[in-house]
Amino acid sequence: MAVNGTRGPGSLVILDPTDESSPDVRTAIERPASLDGLRVGLLDIAKPRGDVFLDRLAELLAERGITVRRYAKPTFTKPMPPDLRREITTECDVVIEALAD
Amino acid sequence: MTDLDPGSLDPGSLDPDMAQAAIEHCYEQGWSDGLPLVPVSRPLLERFLATVDRAPDEVIGHLPQFDRSVTVELAAINAAMAGCRPEYFPVVLAAWDALVLERSTGGGGWQSTSGPAPLIVVNGPVATELGINGAGGVFGPGFRANMTIGRAIGLIVRNAYGIRPHVLEQATQGLPGRWTMCIAENEAESPWEPLSVEAGVGPGVSAVSATLLRTSEFVDNRHTSSAEQLLADFADTLSRTGAWIFRNASAGVVFCPEHAQMLAAAGFGRAEVRAWLAEHCGRMVSDLAAVGKDGLGDKGVRHADGTREAGFDPLLASAEPKNLLLAVAGARNAGISMVVRIFSDWSGRAVPVRARERAEVGA
């Protein structure tokens, strides 16, 4: 926290300019060893040609017998709407997000 | 920790070795944009907070994608680190508030591949009081207030939001002078009302207007007496295809006093300049096809198409201030102005500078 600062050289307390009042590290789930039996989501963040990449990914996954659910953010310029986030977490075990341009 | 007023110290008593060690400490924490920082003590922070009537824990910015916030206190620490004097802080806050009004800064704008740069324009008596340059060499360097107020915004983004290159910031190349474009409008030599007045703040009130830019480019035109020829030169630079990626684009011009006065003498106010440029800026569809930008998709992103009929695509979506910001700054010694390219569009609203009453400062 900024109010605590950090103890620099000597006895001066040098104030911390970062926002550490809320953690910015979130826990990611363990990387699965296999996609077999898992529900896989593909998320298009709505940058141009993201669909090209995701279409190919869906084909490659289909060759392995894995079907996917497709999702799209309304715009890449804003965070995902909470409803969409809930929908994905309810319907999928893993999600692959594409950034293209 | 003692409350030292640096101005009252005997230069012979200063300890450069200690100062260097403190600066290195700041580098080691990852707080720096690459240049040395001013290490901030509690007394220095208090001098900054004393210049404004705002609670230190007031949240003045929040990014939901990683749940980080900017408070008045964090802004003050970063402004002090940037090298601002305490009395600059009300301008830093007004600049920040003006940037928060921008549509692009509430989403992913600060993280964009374009690495956009704030353009901060200061109007009113505060510019003179703080020595914010609006005349020769206005885009710097050489003036503490101009350089450090802009840098303060950059450090707030870096440290309070945690947006750093190669981490949360995705800038492909970034932008020269990204955090140093803070200028005063040259009101003394501008033929027009202050930018802040057009942007909704009363005359004589200190205020800040700000937007995000993708780049800037000069227009040097000293040898015509025709206002229309001069405007046509601006239209040509404004209409470059390289900077044009959506259906329309927003831009601005920081006119030198000579160009602005020449236009005013020919009867052009800001609105007339805007109307003329809105009509003339743009490209033929064939020009756009030649560079693979004639096609317009659902979201308005330009792409190669090749099937459109001949026609003219206007650059600006409208002749409103949000699509074309016009300011006046620089020296009256040559006809050199700056075209700027706005990242999305401008809010069109200036923010008054709210400093605590002078008598209270330091009380």
Interface residues (C-beta under 8 A of the other chain):
Chain A: A2 V3 G5 T6 G8 P9 G10 S11 L12 V13 I14 L15 D16 P17 T18 D19 S21 S22 D24 A46 P48 T75 F76 T77 K78 P79 D101
Chain B: M1 M18 A21 A22 H25 C26 Q29 W31 P39 V40 S41 R42 L45 P64 Q65 F66 D67 R68 S69 V70 T71 E73 L74 I77 N78 M81 S104 G106 G107 G108 G109 T113 L155 N159 A160 Y161 G162 G297 K299 V301 H303
